Amino acid sequence: MRAPAGRRVVVGARGRVVARGRVVARGRVAVVVSGLSLVLVLGVAAGACVQYSGSSLSGRVRSWMSSSTFVSDNDTLIDDVARARLAVSHGTALELRTVCAGLEADAGTAYSTLPSPSSTLTSTLNAAYEGFFKAASGCSSAGSVKDASVAPALSRMASAERSLVRAAAELASLGIRWVPRR
């Protein structure tokens, strides 16, 4: 049985719910989640148990940043957005779809660094990564660089970049300097 994300599904006799070909729940009634949402829930649940060194929040965030791929993951996302904009202005639909597929994968990779020791920072980064993922999903099937899905995808990318700037400000409030690459 297949069902769209977020839909309530009454499960059959075998007690299985399938989303995109994978069993995601067992029981009488379940809610089907998208692949990224499932990864998010599992990743956040697993990450919530991680302890970072440092007696202050700033120290724990520094420890988290140094022990994760946070900086390189975010640099990659910014590079992907720049390549998407270049593909729209000077490229082909195939180039755009390829870049957007990469952005989608890279947003998922960035999610793997969460949660951070700061719930506020985690929330801001979550918004950025969701924005990148949704933007990539929107443009990864574009038929042309002028496709109706491209402008909203570029707008979502810009919004996600602004979330990264807010994350940098939150880090600065903790005395940590990180500037998203442009």
Secondary structure, 3 states (H helix, E strand, C coil): CCCCCCCEEECCCCCEEEECCEEEEECCEEECCCHHHHHHHHHHHHHCCCCCCCCCHHHHHHHHHHHCCHHHHHHHHHHHHHHHHHHHHHCCHHHHHHHHHHHHHHHHHHHCCCCCCCHHHHHHHHHHHHHHHHHHHHHCCCCCCCCCCHHHHHHHHHHHHHHHHHHHHHHHHCCCCCCCCC
